[in-house]
Amino acid sequence: MDKSSQFAPGKLDRESAFFVAGHRGLVGSAIWRCLESNGFTRLLGRTSTELDLTDRSATFAFFREFSPRYVVLAAAKVGGILANNRFPVDFLSENLRIQLNVLDAALEAGVERLLFLGSSCIYPRMASQPIREESLMTGHLEPTNDAYAIAKIAGILQIQAIRRQYGLPWISAMPTNLYGPGDNFSRLGSHVLPALIRRFDEAVMNGAQSVENWGTGTPRREFLHVDDMAGACLHLLENYDGPTQINVGTGTDVSIKELAEIVADAVGYEGSLLWDTSRPDGTPQKLLDVSRLTASGWTPKITLREGISDTVQWYRSNTGRLRV
């Protein structure tokens, strides 16, 4: 039975059960805040100790018990270049299991609207810039995080398969690099921006005269504040219906060197910046084409300097509770 018209996009019922998978993570916690501020009253969230989404029977039992009407799948094993390069099996296996379990359980439970979140790393390493959604699977992936990317591509294809076979208006969104409150600032698992914040903040505290960063500083990256991402997710759930994954970003980028200078300014670091060119740079540029998202009526609100300043404040207020 084709349910596309029955469950078509539109304003979501604020009193229906809404499961945010990964509600304690960077993206999930922002989505939770966004939904609360928009009047949703039956939010469902479980920590990984309360519900292990890699456990298939436990995941199905949860969906059978609570029957959520809406789902955002933000749960994932994530990390920076170092972690992805060192533990590819973990990133591939764990993410595939989470996705299969949640999507299969949601299908059995009759979830009406579901948003699967991936990452811009799904696109080819040398994709034409800015990267259009149509670039998916047109070239080789960045080898430092190809395992994670393959898992996310599998999730996109599963969403498309569910749409074809069952007619459900489930969708996928691929955010650019995200940052903000709740980010991972650990030495091993952090991405570039939180790693820079920690590095420069520690340099200020220790009175360091120089800070060494990885690579050449020339790669360009796009950054989106996680609260903007959360707003985009709700917007898409209520306004977008299509099999193609939709890019979520700002449409502008900065070099890693420029990013480091912004972070240094935000934390008050006045020493010199050094670059270890023996370290990997990763993809030369990752800038998303967000014209499809913009055409749907959504644009970001938080500037990069404003967002980094707020994130530095959050980091300093929560240092004692962060992962090390």
C-alpha positions as CSV (number, residue, x, y, z in Angstrom):
1,M,0.0,0.0,0.0
2,D,1.4,3.4,-1.0
3,K,1.2,5.7,2.1
4,S,2.9,8.7,0.5
5,S,-0.3,10.8,0.4
6,Q,-1.5,9.6,3.8
7,F,1.7,10.6,5.5
8,A,2.7,13.5,3.3
9,P,4.8,16.3,4.7
10,G,3.1,19.1,6.6
11,K,3.0,20.5,10.1
12,L,3.9,17.7,12.6
13,D,1.5,17.0,15.5
14,R,3.2,18.5,18.6
15,E,1.5,15.9,20.9
16,S,2.6,12.8,19.0
17,A,5.4,10.6,20.2
18,F,8.7,11.7,18.6
19,F,11.9,9.5,19.1
20,V,15.2,11.3,18.8
21,A,17.8,8.5,18.4
22,G,21.1,9.8,19.8
23,H,19.5,12.6,21.8
24,R,22.5,13.1,24.0
25,G,24.9,13.7,21.1
26,L,25.9,16.9,19.4
27,V,23.1,16.8,16.8
28,G,20.5,14.9,18.8
29,S,20.7,17.2,21.8
30,A,20.2,20.2,19.5
31,I,17.3,18.6,17.8
32,W,15.8,17.9,21.2
33,R,16.1,21.5,22.2
34,C,14.6,22.6,18.9
35,L,11.6,20.3,19.3
36,E,11.0,21.4,22.9
37,S,11.1,25.0,21.9
38,N,8.6,24.3,19.1
39,G,6.1,22.8,21.4
40,F,6.6,19.0,21.1
41,T,5.4,17.4,24.3
42,R,6.1,13.7,23.9
43,L,9.8,13.4,23.1
44,L,11.4,10.0,23.5
45,G,15.1,9.6,24.1
46,R,17.3,6.9,25.5
47,T,21.0,6.9,26.3
48,S,23.2,4.1,24.9
49,T,23.2,2.4,28.3
50,E,19.4,2.5,28.4
51,L,19.0,1.3,24.9
52,D,21.8,-0.2,22.8
53,L,20.7,0.5,19.2
54,T,23.2,-2.1,18.0
55,D,21.1,-4.7,19.8
56,R,18.4,-5.6,17.3
57,S,15.9,-7.3,19.7
58,A,16.2,-4.4,22.2
59,T,15.6,-1.8,19.4
60,F,12.5,-3.6,18.1
61,A,11.2,-4.0,21.7
62,F,11.5,-0.3,22.2
63,F,9.6,0.6,19.0
64,R,6.9,-1.9,19.8
65,E,6.4,-0.5,23.3
66,F,6.4,3.2,22.5
67,S,5.2,3.3,18.8
68,P,6.7,6.7,17.9
69,R,5.0,8.5,15.1
70,Y,8.1,10.5,14.1
71,V,11.8,9.6,14.3
72,V,15.1,11.4,13.7
73,L,18.0,9.0,13.4
74,A,20.9,11.1,14.8
75,A,22.6,8.2,16.6
76,A,26.0,7.2,15.1
77,K,29.6,6.4,15.9
78,V,31.5,9.5,14.9
79,G,35.0,10.8,15.1
80,G,37.7,12.9,13.4
81,I,40.4,11.9,10.9
82,L,42.6,10.1,13.5
83,A,39.8,7.9,14.9
84,N,38.3,7.1,11.5
85,N,41.6,6.2,10.0
86,R,42.6,4.0,13.0
87,F,39.3,2.2,13.6
88,P,37.6,1.7,10.2
89,V,36.0,-1.6,11.2
90,D,34.3,0.0,14.2
91,F,32.9,2.9,12.2
92,L,31.6,0.6,9.5
93,S,30.1,-2.2,11.7
94,E,28.6,-0.1,14.4
95,N,26.9,2.4,12.1
96,L,25.5,-0.2,9.8
97,R,24.0,-2.1,12.8
98,I,22.5,1.1,14.3
99,Q,20.9,2.1,11.0
100,L,19.5,-1.4,10.1
101,N,18.0,-1.9,13.5
102,V,16.4,1.5,13.8
103,L,15.1,1.7,10.2
104,D,13.8,-1.9,10.3
105,A,12.1,-1.4,13.6
106,A,10.6,1.9,12.6
107,L,9.2,0.3,9.4
108,E,7.6,-2.5,11.5
109,A,6.2,0.1,13.9
110,G,4.6,2.2,11.1
111,V,6.6,5.4,11.7
112,E,5.1,8.1,9.5
113,R,8.0,10.5,9.1
114,L,11.6,9.7,9.6
115,L,14.8,11.7,8.9
116,F,18.0,9.9,8.5
117,L,21.1,12.0,9.1
118,G,24.4,11.3,7.3
119,S,27.5,13.4,6.6
120,S,29.0,15.3,3.7
121,C,31.8,12.7,3.7
122,I,29.6,10.5,1.6
123,Y,30.6,12.5,-1.5
124,P,33.7,11.7,-3.6
125,R,37.0,13.1,-2.4
126,M,37.5,15.1,-5.6
127,A,33.8,16.1,-6.3
128,S,33.3,19.3,-8.1
129,Q,32.7,22.2,-5.7
130,P,30.2,23.1,-4.4
131,I,29.0,19.5,-4.1
132,R,25.6,18.8,-5.5
133,E,23.4,16.0,-4.3
134,E,23.9,14.3,-7.7
135,S,27.6,13.8,-7.0
136,L,26.8,10.8,-4.8
137,M,28.7,7.7,-5.9
138,T,30.4,9.4,-8.9
139,G,34.0,9.0,-7.6
140,H,36.4,7.6,-5.0
141,L,35.8,8.5,-1.3
142,E,38.3,10.1,1.0
143,P,40.3,7.1,2.3
144,T,40.7,8.4,5.8
145,N,37.0,8.0,6.5
146,D,35.7,5.8,3.7
147,A,34.3,3.2,6.1
148,Y,32.1,5.7,7.9
149,A,31.0,7.1,4.5
150,I,30.0,3.7,3.1
151,A,27.8,3.1,6.2
152,K,26.1,6.4,5.6
153,I,25.6,5.8,1.9
154,A,24.0,2.5,2.9
155,G,21.6,4.4,5.1
156,I,20.6,6.7,2.2
157,L,20.0,3.7,0.0
158,Q,17.8,2.0,2.6
159,I,15.7,5.2,2.9
160,Q,15.3,5.2,-0.9
161,A,14.4,1.5,-0.9
162,I,11.8,2.0,1.8
163,R,10.3,4.8,-0.2
164,R,10.1,2.6,-3.3
165,Q,8.8,-0.5,-1.6
166,Y,6.4,1.0,1.0
167,G,5.7,4.5,-0.2
168,L,6.7,6.1,3.0
169,P,7.9,9.8,2.8
170,W,11.1,9.1,4.8
171,I,14.0,11.4,3.9
172,S,17.7,11.8,4.3
173,A,19.8,14.9,5.1
174,M,23.5,15.3,4.8
175,P,24.9,18.1,7.0
176,T,28.2,19.8,6.5
177,N,30.7,20.0,9.4
178,L,28.8,20.7,12.6
179,Y,29.9,22.3,15.8
180,G,28.4,23.8,19.0
181,P,27.2,22.9,22.5
182,G,27.6,19.2,23.2
183,D,30.5,18.6,20.8
184,N,33.2,16.0,21.3
185,F,36.4,17.7,22.6
186,S,38.3,14.5,23.3
187,R,41.9,14.2,22.1
188,L,41.2,11.1,20.0
189,G,37.6,11.5,18.8
190,S,37.2,15.2,18.2
191,H,36.7,16.9,14.8
192,V,38.8,19.8,13.6
193,L,36.9,22.7,15.2
194,P,36.5,21.4,18.7
195,A,40.1,20.1,18.6
196,L,41.3,23.6,17.8
197,I,39.2,25.1,20.6
198,R,40.7,22.7,23.1
199,R,44.2,23.1,21.8
200,F,44.1,27.0,21.9
201,D,42.3,27.2,25.2
202,E,44.9,24.9,26.8
203,A,47.6,27.1,25.2
204,V,46.1,30.1,26.9
205,M,45.9,28.4,30.2
206,N,49.5,27.1,30.0
207,G,51.0,30.4,28.6
208,A,52.2,28.6,25.5
209,Q,54.0,30.8,22.9
210,S,53.1,28.6,19.9
211,V,50.5,26.1,18.9
212,E,51.1,23.3,16.4
213,N,48.3,22.2,14.1
214,W,47.9,19.3,11.7
215,G,48.5,19.6,8.0
216,T,49.1,22.6,5.8
217,G,46.1,24.7,6.8
218,T,45.1,25.1,3.2
219,P,42.1,22.7,3.0
220,R,38.7,24.5,3.0
221,R,35.8,23.5,5.1
222,E,32.2,24.6,5.7
223,F,30.8,24.8,9.2
224,L,27.2,24.9,10.4
225,H,26.2,25.6,14.0
226,V,24.3,22.6,15.4
227,D,21.3,24.7,16.5
228,D,20.9,25.8,12.8
229,M,21.1,22.2,11.8
230,A,18.3,21.3,14.2
231,G,16.1,24.0,12.8
232,A,16.8,22.7,9.3
233,C,15.8,19.1,10.4
234,L,12.4,20.3,11.6
235,H,11.9,22.4,8.5
236,L,12.7,19.4,6.3
237,L,10.4,17.1,8.1
238,E,7.5,19.5,7.6
239,N,8.4,20.7,4.1
240,Y,10.5,18.2,2.1
241,D,9.6,14.9,0.5
242,G,12.0,13.4,-2.0
243,P,14.2,10.3,-2.5
244,T,17.4,12.4,-3.0
245,Q,19.4,13.2,0.1
246,I,19.4,16.9,0.8
247,N,22.5,18.9,1.7
248,V,22.4,21.1,4.8
249,G,25.0,23.8,5.2
250,T,25.8,27.5,4.8
251,G,27.1,27.5,1.2
252,T,30.3,29.2,2.3
253,D,33.7,27.9,3.6
254,V,37.0,28.9,5.2
255,S,40.5,27.5,5.1
256,I,41.7,25.6,8.2
257,K,44.2,28.3,8.7
258,E,41.5,31.0,8.7
259,L,39.5,28.8,11.1
260,A,42.4,28.5,13.5
261,E,42.8,32.2,13.5
262,I,39.1,32.7,14.3
263,V,39.4,30.2,17.2
264,A,42.6,31.8,18.5
265,D,40.8,35.1,18.6
266,A,37.8,33.7,20.3
267,V,39.8,32.1,23.1
268,G,42.2,35.1,23.5
269,Y,45.3,33.3,22.2
270,E,48.0,35.7,21.0
271,G,51.0,33.4,20.2
272,S,52.2,32.0,16.9
273,L,50.5,29.2,14.8
274,L,52.7,26.4,13.5
275,W,51.7,23.7,11.0
276,D,52.9,20.1,10.9
277,T,52.8,19.4,7.2
278,S,53.7,15.7,7.7
279,R,50.2,15.2,9.0
280,P,47.3,14.4,6.6
281,D,45.1,17.2,5.3
282,G,42.2,15.1,4.3
283,T,39.9,16.2,1.5
284,P,41.1,19.5,-0.2
285,Q,37.7,21.1,-0.1
286,K,34.2,20.2,1.0
287,L,31.6,22.8,0.3
288,L,28.0,21.8,-0.2
289,D,25.6,23.1,-2.8
290,V,22.6,24.0,-0.6
291,S,20.4,25.5,-3.4
292,R,17.9,22.7,-2.9
293,L,17.5,23.5,0.8
294,T,17.5,27.2,0.2
295,A,14.7,26.8,-2.4
296,S,12.6,25.0,0.2
297,G,12.7,28.1,2.3
298,W,15.4,27.6,4.9
299,T,18.7,29.5,5.5
300,P,21.1,29.5,8.5
301,K,21.0,32.3,11.1
302,I,24.2,31.9,13.2
303,T,27.5,33.3,11.8
304,L,30.7,31.4,12.1
305,R,32.4,33.9,14.5
306,E,29.3,34.2,16.6
307,G,28.9,30.4,16.8
308,I,32.5,29.8,17.6
309,S,32.4,32.4,20.4
310,D,29.4,30.8,21.9
311,T,30.9,27.3,21.6
312,V,34.1,28.5,23.4
313,Q,32.0,29.8,26.2
314,W,30.1,26.5,26.5
315,Y,33.3,24.5,26.4
316,R,34.8,26.6,29.2
317,S,31.7,26.2,31.3
318,N,31.6,22.4,30.9
319,T,35.3,21.5,30.9
320,G,35.0,19.3,34.0
321,R,32.2,17.2,32.4
322,L,33.7,16.6,29.0
323,R,35.2,13.5,27.5
324,V,39.0,13.5,27.7
